[in-house]
Amino acid sequence: MSDVPFFRTVMGHRFIEATVPALVTELQRLNKNLERLVIAIERAASPAPKPPEEPR
């Protein structure tokens, strides 16, 4: 192995400047989608409210 630190290599620079931010963006997107999915599942699992009864 060379004595050059990874972040000083072209591949290391690309990893830090492009890959890591892209991963963070995709993780944020995944989290938002999971939150929406959980909300949809919770709504589907809860019973529908009963309509008010009409007076006789």
N, C-alpha and C positions, 0 to 999 in steps of 0.2 A: 504494500500500500504506500501511497505517496504521503508526504508530510503536509500536503495542501488540505486545509479544512474543507469539508463538504460545501459549506455556504459560499466559498470562494470559487468553486468550479462553475462552469456554464450550467451543468445539470442542477447543481445546488441552487444557483441563482434562479433558474427557471422554476424549480420546485417551490422556493420561498415566495417568489413574486407572482406566480401564476397558478400553480397547482393548489397550494394551501388556501388562497382566497376563493378559488373555485369550489373546493371542498366545503368551506364554511358556508358559502352561498347555497350549495345543494343541501347541506344539513339543515339550514334555516327553512328552505323550501319543503323539505321532508317533514320537519316539525309542524309547519303550518298545515300541511295536508293531513297529518295524523290528528291534529287537533280538530280539524273539520270532520274527519271520519269518526272520531269519538263522539262529537256532538250529534252527528247523524245517527249513530248507533244508539245513543242514549234516548234520542227522540223516538226512534222506532220501537225501543223496548218499553217506554212508558205508555200506560194505557191512555187512550184518547178520552178527553173530558166528555162527560155526558151532557147532552143538550138540556136546557131547562124544560121542566114539564109545563105543559099548557094547563091553565085552570079549567075546571070542568063546569 
